[in-house]
């Protein structure tokens, strides 16, 4: 049985770090121009840029050699290790810049950025240099469509392992894209991603935001990440004359970011037959609309007569949570309990497969509903034949089993994690609601939750071991569980 090609791993991870150093360099230049070379953010970002670049060069040298392809086994390892490495490097500026974070909190903040979770340990964002705030936004933008998908798009020497990278890292339906077209599709997806970001940015600037705020929020809106430059999140702009327009513009791009980007490829290719068979986006938009109606109805029945404000808050919050963005304009914890369950359901559901959103994905919800219907009917009509389909694609027994396994594994990990967090934090005053919410929001890559991690709170009160554990949950959720867990089961990937 051949051993792992560590030289190939070193070369690929080195190239990945060199790419990350370019992103850090852009933030360094912004910080120098904005605050001067002696600013703590400029020094922190500059030092991290140099470190990431040098480490990347060393790894490339150690892995020198020509490789025609990335085997599937190495591809799976690169996905998990690449995300963890990006998180470690991205944490350095948060430790070095003033006011500074401890290593666990810095790693949590960095991982939250790259996984587009949006959870934060920072209570007063206004106290931090703008260069660091820009790095938070850039990390989410890189993580949104997937830094490794960008990696696939830019390198032409990738082979069979490319499909594994493409699927495991980004949750795209790789079955719809052949190996020969993976690179072209990845590049096209990033072009679409870039165009949406620029349009969002120009719209926010036109509505009155500064170039800094418009850029930072465009990066975290299209990536459905949710990091803001203000502690009040989008609520900071709500009282502006253009506040409503800003909110609705952001709602539009949160929706666009949480719908499968392959739909945009289909539209560009004018494949109208494939577009008509698209079900997931229709389900998603329908469920979002139903959730808005239910929230407004519950509030209205319980005495909230401000229909316009209730509708405004419901639309923004429902889309923000369903898309896993996590921006806030209102405190949804102040809503009636019935609305809390709707918000919780949206957190668990998430957006569409192949989008920048987190959560279990609507396609899995669709498949589960249809599987349950099939089992109920077959209990009375055992000989009836069913054809399960999602988006016009037939789903075999293996696909259905994987979905059921994913849901079962998700809840098993969630329950075990709740016990772990409870053991680590209960003696320090963290209640049950906060424990449950912290696990579900990090594993689902949502951001805000309930209790002491609600929309007006943060994760800064957790102890360092808890923050490290929650960081692992964010990576696990971002990689759809399997691609992360396989790293700890060598017997599985040695067979590839």
N, C-alpha and C positions, 0 to 999 in steps of 0.2 A: 504494500500500500504506500503510495508516494506521500512524502511529507509536505507540509505547507511550504509554499514558496515565499520565504520571508524576504528575499531580495525584491521580489515583485511588490509585496506589501509595503516595504520601505519606500520604494520608488513612487508608488501611487499616493501614499500618505504624505510623502514629501512634496509632491506636486500640489496636493490638496492644501497643505500649509502655505505654500507659496501663493496660491490663489487667495487664501484668507489674509495673507500679509498685504495684498493689494487693497482689499477692503479696509484694513486697518490704516493703510497709508492714506487713503482718501479721507478718512475721519481725522487723521493727524493733520493733514493739510487744512481741512476745514477749521480745526481747533486753533492752529497757528494763525490763520487769517482772522479768525473771530476774536481770539483772546490773547494772542501773542505766544512766542516760543517758550516763555518761562512759565506759562500757565501749567498747573498740575496735570490737567487733562492732556495737554500737548506732550508733556514729558512722558506720561504714562502710555499714551497711545503710540508715541514714537519708539519708546523702548520695546513695547510689545511687537511692533512692526518689525524691528530689527531682529528680535528673538525668533519670531515665527519664520522670517525669511531665512535666517541662518540655519535654523533647525530643519527647515524644508530642504535647503541645499545639501546639508549633511546627509539627510535620508535619501535624497536622489542619488548622491555619490555612492552611498552604501549599496543602493539597489541598482547601480548602473548595469546596463545590458539591454538587449533588444527583446521585447516580449510582444508576440503577435496578438495575444488576447489575454483577457482576465478570466481564468477558469471560474466556474460557478462557486466553488468552495471559497476561493480567495475573495470573490465578489461579495459574498455574504459577510465575511470577516471585515472587509473594508467598510461596509455599511455601518456596522455597529461601532467599530473602533474609530472610524472617521468622525462620527457624531460626537463621541466622547472626547476625542482629541480637540475638535473645534470648540467644545465647551470649555475645556481646560485653558486653551489659549485665549479664548474670549473673556475669561474671568480675570485675567491679569490687569487690564486697565481699571476694573472696579476696585482692585486691591491697592493699586498705586496712586490713583487720583484722590484728591480730597473731596468729601470727608472720608472716603474709604470704607471698604467692607472687609469683614474677616473672610478667610479662604472659603469656608462652606457657603456663606451668604453670596460671595462673588460667583462661585460656581453655579449656585442656584439661579442667580440673575442671568448669567450667561446662557445656561441651558434653557431657561425659560424663553430667552430671546431666540436661539437657534431652533427650538422646537415650536416656536410661535404660540407658546402657552399663554404668555402675558401675565402670569403671576409675578409678583415683585416683593422684595424685602425692603424696598425704599419707601419711606413714609412721606418725605418732603423732597419731591423731585426738583423744586425750585432751588434747593440748596446745592445741587450738583452742576458742574460745568456743562455748557452746551455741547462740548465735544464728546463727552461721555454719553449724554442723552442721544446724540446723533448716532453713536456706536450702537446703543441699544436698538435703535430703529433699523440700522443697516443689518444688524445680526438677524433681526426678524425677517427682513426682506430676503436675505440670503437663504434663510431656513424655510421660507414660505413655499416656494415651488421646489426647493430642495437644492442645497449646495452641491450635492453629488449628481443631481440631474444636470446642473450647469456644467459640472465636470465632464459628464458624458457628452454634453453638447459641444464642448470645446476641444475634446481630444478625439482624434480619428483612429487611434490604434487600439480601440477596445473591441473585443470579440464576443464570445458566447456569454461571458460573465456580465456583459452590458445589460442584458435583459433582466438578470437578477438584481443588479444595482437599480435599474429603472423602476422595477416593481416594488421591491422591498423598501426602498428609500422614500418613495413618493406616493405610494398607494394607487398608482395609475394601473388601469387595466391593460397590462402589457400584452395580453392575448390578442388585443385588437391591433397591435403593432408588431410587424415582423422584425427579426434581428437586423435585417438589412436597412430598415428604416428608423431604427431606434435613435441613431444620432441625429438624423434630419428632423425627426419629430421632437426630440429634446430641444434642439436649437430653435425650432419654430415656437414651441411652448414658451421658451424664455423671451423670444421676441414679442409674443402676445402679452406676456407678463410685464415686460418693460413698457410697452405702449399703454396698457391699462394704468400703470403707475404714473406715467407722464400726464395722461389725461386727468387722472384724479388730482395730481399735484396742481396742474394749471387751474382746475376748477376751484380748489380750495384757496389758491392765491387770489383768484378773481372774486371770491366771496369775502375777502378781507384778511385772511391769515397772512402773517409774515412769511417770507421765503423759508425761514427756518422751520416754523410750525407746519407750513404746507408740505414741505419735503418730508419731514419726520413722520407726519400722519399719513401721507400718501404711501410711504414705505410700509407702515404697519397696518394700513387699512386693506390694501390689495392682498397682502400676505395673511390677512385675518389674524394678525398677531396681537394687537390691542395695546402695545406700549404707547404711552402718551408723553408729551413733554411737560404736562401739568398734573399735579396731584388730583385735581378735580376731573381729570380725563376730558372727554368732549363736553362735559358739563361746564367747563371753563368758558366755552364759546356760546352756551345756550342762551344767555341773556343779551347777546349782541343783536343788532338789528337784522343781521343775516343769520342768526343762530339757527332758526328752523331750516333755512336753505342748506346750511352747513351739515346739519344732522341728516337731512334727506339725501344729500349728495354722498355722504359717507355710507348711508344705508344702501344706496345703489351699488357702490363698489364693494361693500361687504358681501352682498348677494353675488356679484360677479366673481368675486374671489372664492366663494364657497360652492360654485357650480363647476363641474368637471371641465377642465381646460381642453379636453379632447373635443368637447362640443364646439369650441371656437375653431379648432382644426377642421372639423367636419363642415362648419359654415364656410370657412375659407376655401375648402375644396369643393363646395357646392354639392355635397353629398346629401341631398334632401331626403332620400329614402332612409338613410341612417338617422337623420335628425328626427324624422317622424316616429321612429321606433324608440326614441329616447324617453324613458319613463322616469328615471331617477330625479331629474331636474323638475319634472312636473309634480311628482310626489312631494319633493322638498318645498317648492313654492306653495303648494296647497297646504301642507302641514304648517308652514310659517303663517299663512293667512288665517288658518283655523285658530292657531295659538293666539294671534293678535285679537281676534274676535272674542275668544274665550276670556282673555285677560281683561279686556275692556268691559265685557259683560259682567264678569265677577265683581269688578270694582264698582260698576254702575249699580248693580243690585245691592251692594253693601253701602250705598250712600254717596259715592263719588259722583257729584253732579257736574264736575268740570270735564265734560266729554272731550273737548278739543285737546286739553292737556293730557288726559288719560290716554287718548288715541296716540298722541305724539310720543309719549313715554313708552307705550306698549310696542309701537312699531320699532322704535330704535332698540329697545332692550331685547325684544324677541329676536330680531335679526342679529343683534350683537352676540347673543348667547347661542342661537342656532348655528351661526357661522363660526362659532368658537373664537370670535375676535376678542370679546371681553371689554370693549369700551363701555363707559357708563355716562349717563346723563341724569338718571334718577336712582334712588336707593330701592331696588326691588325687594329688599328685605322688609320694607314698610308696607308692601302689598299684602292683601289677604292671603291666608294660608293656602287656599285653593290655587292661587296664582303661583305659589312657590312650587307646587307639584308640576305645573306646566313648565316652569323654568327648569326644574330638575330633569324632566323628560327631554327637553331640548338639549340640555348639556350632554346627556348620554347619547342622543341620536347623532348630533353633529351635522356636518354638511355632506356633500356628495363625494363619492370616490373619485380620485383624480383631480381633486381641488386642493387648495391650500388649507382647508378646514380640518379640524380634529374630530373627535368623537368616533362612535362605532360606524358611521356612514349610513346614509339612507338606503343604499342598495342592500345592505345586510338586514335592515329593518323590513324592507320589501320581501326579501327572500324568506325571512322568518315567518312573516304573516302568511305568505303563500304556502310554506311548508306546514304550518299549523292547520291551515284550511285543508290541505291535501290529506293530512293524517286524520282529521275529523271525518272527512267524507269517506276515506278508505276504511274507517272503522265499521261503516255500515255497508259500503260497496267495495269489498276487498279486491275485486277484479277490475275496477275502473282504472284506466291508464291516464296518467297525468304527464304533461310536459312543462316543467318549470322553466320559466324564462325571465331574464332581467335585461332590459334595454334591447330586447330582441335576440339576445344571446341565450342559447339553451344552457341550463345548469344541470350537470350530472350529479350522481349521488355523492361523488367526492367533493364537489363544490358545496353542496348542501351540508355535508358533514363538517367541512372546514369552517363554515359559517357558524354552525351550532357549537363547534369546539371553541371558536373564537369567543363567543358570548359566554360560554361556560368558564373558559380560562380567564376572561376579563373579570367576571364576578368572583372567581376563586382568588385571583391576585388582589382584587379590591378588598375583599373581606380580610385576607391575611394581612394586607397592608394597614387596614384600619386597626387591627390588633397591634401591629408593630408600632404605629404612631401613638396609639393609646398607651402602650407600655412606656414609650419614650417621653410622653408629654403629660399624661394624666396627673402625675405628681406635681406638675408645674402649672396646674390650673386650667388646662385646655379641656373644654367640655366635649361631650359626645357629638353634638352637631358640627362643631368645628373640625373634629377628627374625621368624620365621614366626608364633609365637604372638601377638606384639604386633599384627601386621597382621590376622590372622584374628579375634582377639577384638574389635578395634575395628570392623572392617568388618561383623562379625556382631552387634555390640552386646551382647557377652557379659559382659565385665568381666575376670575372672581368666583366665590362660592357663597356659603352662608356662615352664620356665626361670626367668629373673629377673623375669618378670611372673606368676609362679604365685600360688596362693591365699594364700600367706604373704608375698608381695612386693608391690611397687607400681611405677608408671611414673616415679617421681621421678628415676631415674638417667639418663633420656634427655635429650639436648640440646634446646635450645629449638626449632630448626627441625624436629626429629623430632616433638616434641609438637604443633606446629602442623599438620604433615602428618597425624599420627594423628587429630587433631581433625576434619580434613576427611573422613577415612575414616569416622568415627563419624556425621557428618551424612549422608554418602553412603549408608551402610548403613541409617540410620533412614528415609531417604526412598526406599529401595528402588532406589537407583542412578539410574534414569531421570530422576526429577524433579529430581535434583541436576545430572546431566550436561547436561540440556537448557539450563541457564543458560549453558553455555559453547558452545552451538551456536545462535547467533541465527537462522540460516537456518531452524531447525526451528520455533521459536515465533513467528516473524514470519508464518508461514502460517496460524496459528490464526484 
